[in-house]
């Protein structure tokens, strides 16, 4: 059985997305039975840029963003926060799920597919007290224009998020314990948060 691997720590975002990720997906045998889709990654900062991850017939290709293509999801974050998610960052808490897979970025699990079928808008995820900063990711669903104010902000702290990733705490338990807060559209924020918090 093929094990999931982490990308090399010195990978640039472009190398990781256009070379390592498609090769890793190929090594794992591709993805069968999933509709074709496009996920856009927008990274701000040095060596940042914008790339489209396109899944076609179970195979992945990545290229610079094609504005003529409408992605299902756009993920926006800084290069520093992207690296913390993908290759890891020194510190007491890791943001990388222990069983992370390269397919996680593609929203191909059943919960994500159900979410994508009905969701639109902008949602921000914030993890406070992560290595002295607040880690942030903004997800745009459907044809939402970049730069729009978030419909909801899902906020937690690094310790709570680490417990969620380790499966010691569910997002729902954390929410009812007030360890996750949602500002803005709480109903849709909860729907997105419950589906995606274990993923990022």
N, C-alpha and C positions, 0 to 999 in steps of 0.2 A: 504493500500500500504506500502511495506517495505521501510524504509528509509536507505540510505547509512550511515554507521557509520565509524568513524575513529578508528584505532586500539589503544589499550591502550598505553599510552606514555612510559611505562616502558618495552614494548615488546623488546626482542632481535630480531635481524633479523631472526634467526632460528625459534623462536616462531611465529613471524608474518607470515613467508612464509609457514611453514609446518603445523601450527595449526590454527591460526586466519584466514588467507586468505581462505583456503578451507572451513572452517566452515561458514565464511561470505558468500561465494559464494553459499553454500548449503542453508543458511537462505534466500537468495534472490531468490532461485528457480533454480539455475544453469543457463546455457546458452544453448538455443536451436538453431539448425540450423547453427552451426558454425563448420567448418572443425576441425578435431583434429590438435593440434599444440603443440609446445614446445618453451617456452621462458626461457632463462637462465639468472640468476641474479648473478653477480660476485661482491662481496663487499670486499674492501680492508680496513684493520684496525682491531682494537680490536673487537672481536665477529663476524668478517667477515667470508666469505667463499664463496662457489659457490653452487647454487641450481637450479634445473630444475622445472619449473612450467609446468605441462603437462595437457592439456585439452583433455579429451577423452569422447565422447558421452555426451558432455555438462557438465561434472563433472570435478572438478579440484583436482589434487593431486600434492604435492610438495615433492621433495626428494633431497638429495645431488646429485651433477652433475654426470651423467653417460656419460663418454667421448665417448661411442659407439653411442650416440644419437646426431644427428646434429640439433641444434635448428634453428628456423626461425630467431630469434633475440637474441643477447646477449647484456645485459645492464651492463656496468661496471661503478662503482662509489665508493667513499669512504663510510664507514659506516655513518660518520657524514652527508654527503650529502644525503644519502639514508634516514636517519631519518628525515631530513628537508623536504623531499618530502612526506614521508608516515605518520609520526606522528606529524610533525610540529616542529618548533623551535622558541623560543622566539625572538622577534625582530619586527621592524616596518612593514616588508613585509613577507607574507607567500608564499611559493612555491607550496602549495597544492591547486589545483583547487577547487573552492567553491562547485562544483557539482561532486567532484571526486568519482569514483566508484572503487571497487576492480577489476572490469573487465578491467579497463584502462590499467593495466599492460600486458594484454593478446593480445592487438592489434586486437580485434575482431570487431571493428566498420568498416563500409564499406570503409572509406578512408584508414585506416591502411591495410585492406586486399588487396586493390588495390596496395598500395605501396609495400607490402611484395611480391606480385606476380612478381614484376619486378626489385626489388632493391637488390643490393649487394654492399659490401664495408663497410668502417668505417667512422662514422660521429660523431663529438664531439659537444656538446652543452655547452656553457659557459654563466653564468649569473654573471656579475661583480657587485661589491658593495653590495653583499648580506651578511649582518651581518659581514662586515669587511673582507670578503674573496670572491674569485671567485668560485661559485658552478659549478661543471662540471659533465657531464654524457657523456659516450662514448657508442654509439650504433653500434653493428656489425651486418650486415644483411647477410643472406645466410651463406655460408661456409667460411667466412672471418676468418683468423687466428688472435687470440688475439695478441696484441702488434704491429700490423701494424700501420703505420702512418695514421692519418685520411685523407680521400679523401677530406673532407671539414670540416671546423670549423664554426659553427653558433654561433655568439657572440651577446649578448645584455646586458643591465643593469637591475638591479633588479626592478626599477620603471617601465620600459617598460614592463618587463615580468609580473609584477603584473597587469598592465592594460590589457594585453593580456588574462590573466587568468580570469579577471573580465568581459571579453567581452566588454571592453570599447575601445579596439583597436584591429584590426585584424593583424595577422603576416604580411600580404601583405602591409598594410598601414605603419606598423613600418619599413618594409624593404625600401619602397620608401621614407620614411622620414629619412632614414639613421640611424634609431635607432636599426636596426639589420644589422650586417655586416656578410658577408660570405667570408672566405678565402679558397683557393683551388678550387675545382670543383664547381663553383657558380651555375650552372644549376641543378646538382643533389642535392647540398646543399639546394637550394631553395625548391625543391620538397620535401625533407625530412623535412625541417624546417616548411613549411606550414602545413604539415600533422601532425607533432608531437609536435610542440611548445605548442599548447593549452593543450596537454596531460600531459606534465611534468612540 
